[in-house]
Amino acid sequence: MKAIISVIGTDKIGIIAKVTTILSEQSVNILDISQTIMQDYFTMIMAVDLSNMTCGFNELKKLLEKTGTDMDLSIKIQHQAIFDAMHNIEYGSDQHE
Amino acid sequence: MNKYGSVLETIQMIEKEKLDIRTITMGISLQDCADANSLKSCEKIYDKITTYAERLVEEGERLENEYGIPIINKRIAVTPISLVAQASEATSYVDYAKTLDRAANAVGVNFIGGFSALVHKGYSKGDRILINSIPEALAETERVCSSVNIGSTKAGINMDAVKDMGEIVKKAAYLTRNQDSIGCAKLVIFANSVEDNPFMAGAYHGIGEPEAVINVGVSGPGVVKSALEKIKGQSFDQVAETIKRTAFKITRAGQLIGHEAADRLNVPFGILDLSLAPTPEVGDSVARILEEIGLERCGCHGTTAALAMLNDAVKKGGIMASSHVGGLSGAFIPVSEDEGMIEAVKQGSLTFDKLEAMTCVCSVGLDMIAIPGDTPASTISAIIADEAAIGVINQKTTAVRIIPVHGKGLGEEVVFGGLLGQAPIMKVSSFSSEKFINRGGRIPAPVHSFKN
């Protein structure tokens, strides 16, 4: 299963380090990272592969959310299919994973 | 837009513009629960619902978590109880309603629909008992919703039923007088009702439906409004195009969740009901979309045209996005459940008559309208007849969900709370329709019913 992690908030040192550490500890493979500053907000979007993840989806979600709370950021993880479905016209109605 | 722009757009739609899956509704057939002994029948009904829907809420919450999109309601619709119960000796179906309520409570859904009867051409034995049981059933249960179909394009309008329903609405209002007549908020009177509607209070599991099915209703008035904010002053072609594109995206989200839910619950996916269904929250209003299109206040001249275009564009965008669009797809215009509509009524811009005109082009009808408690039953029946005529002649679904608030009059307000919202009491005609309603009989089907 592939997922999208989004991190939005005020820029500060160590955001990427914190998030990637959690991911590596749970054997989550990062496929792509895009990071930019949008309207003074730090915005990072990661595509990740959860196939070899060592914890459950909910635990990973909680770990990320906790880091988000600690660093005053919004960190979300969502199944990639929702983005494909909404924005990709080729995404067939029966092709969901 | 690049890939990450799309990701941010989706997040914004969900976080800021309140895009949501409004409801996952499991339809369950109770046809095999009929029994000559009503106790046994109720037992079968309870067992069947709690077995099929055991994991409905749990799986719904799991999907919500994984996909990050809110799923507001998990609900159940069952075979119209009049069909199931009439095999029994029971002379009141209140116990059936209580059974549904218990089952809904056991599986954790907030509403269960199907305390219903279809009487567009006439009453069978069970229909009559069911309709007579409605006021008490709604007063003594919390989660049961009821609907009655009193007309269709093929059959015309059953004016005996119209007359009865005026009285039933009044009784339901009286029996729930301690809660601002909330019983009426759980009762819909339809013409041309659809059998795969996931939206309460009118949902039931039609007899043409499979054993069990998952129907999904999506909604996102806020998303449409926000998309229109970006094209201020542009032509209607652009407005329609923008609504279509937005509706497509909203529908895709629903299609995905619907399929996923059906797979996980091991029942077939039925339909996606693409509707702009408001909530009383700010930023989730259909009225505000109409105002964004250019009306100073919902209800002013131009409102019907704007609503017609909105309804049509929503359907056009949604139809390509899902393989099975059904239900009531379009725009809902309930008064108490829409912050912009409530405001428009309070400001005097939106009147009862304008609402009726709007129902000619919206997806349902006169919905969640509070009227004075002393309105005669015959006036309520006449309102139902008018609305049914609009549906029957125009081959569309129409409905009435009206609340004569016991003990309250013009200038007062009712507050139901939650999704049902609040409503200022609206003025209805003070002239009598009694002789009209007392005629009874059936208004014949319109000439265009002969399409074979």
Interface residues (C-beta under 8 A of the other chain):
Chain A: I4 S6 I8 S34 M38 T43 I45 F57 N58 K61 K76 I77 Q78 H79 A81 I82 F83 A85 M86 H87 Y91 S93 D94 H96
Chain B: M1 Y4 S6 V7 L8 E9 T10 I11 N65 E66 Y67 G68 I69 K249 R252 A253 Q255 L256 H259 E260 S322 S323
